[in-house]
Amino acid sequence: MTDTLPLFPLGTVLLPGGRLPLHVFEARYRQLVSDLINDVVPDRRFGVVAIRQGWEVGADNVDSLHDVGCSAHLDQVQQLPEGRFDINSTGEHRFRLLQIDHHAAPYLMARVEWLPDTPPERDSESLRERLTMSASAAHQRYHATGLRGGSTPRLDEGAEVEELAYALADDCVLTVEDRQELLAQTDPLERLRMARRLLLRESEFLRELRAVPAPLAEFAQHASVN
């Protein structure tokens, strides 16, 4: 199933269910926010795609975009002086880029195909329970390093296995590459295994490092500007 979305390329990866606060100041993206508010773009939906390198995407370097992105729903908008906006959005569904149009709007437009999960190669209720428990334990171990004050935030106990990897990743400081790999993985059980491995890897890194020269929160992928 294909669709058309306006694109907001960023130096971060939005995951389904994740929160995306943005300060919008560039002219073409101010126009995008206006079009979202005024229903020029339907359903207040746009696509977020991570940039492989740099911070700008022009007609001559669209190949710098990753192939898989995530749609976002515009939730809150605060208009600021000089036409700027502070917005908050929520990640919805994954998509794969098929074609990019530079001429239909001041911002990039893209034809995309939605990217649903695929059935796991091996699946059972007991396997899902074991993976959920081991991933949750890795999450607790990560927070036991003291990165965020030593307290472990409670995740939604009713979260489905398909959603849990995204929730764990959003609660961890990961690189763009790590988050992109999770986003592109369509096997939900393998995705949860990946999230567990990443949490354990980061936990060991933090334990060995012992000292951090700058607050790790500065490297988180949650907030961004355009």
Beta strands, then each sheet from edge to edge (+ up, - down):
strand 1: 2-10
strand 2: 19-24
strand 3: 45-50
strand 4: 68-79
strand 5: 85-101
strand 6: 109-114
strand 7: 224-225
sheet 1: 7+ 2+ 5- 4+ 3- 1- 6+
end
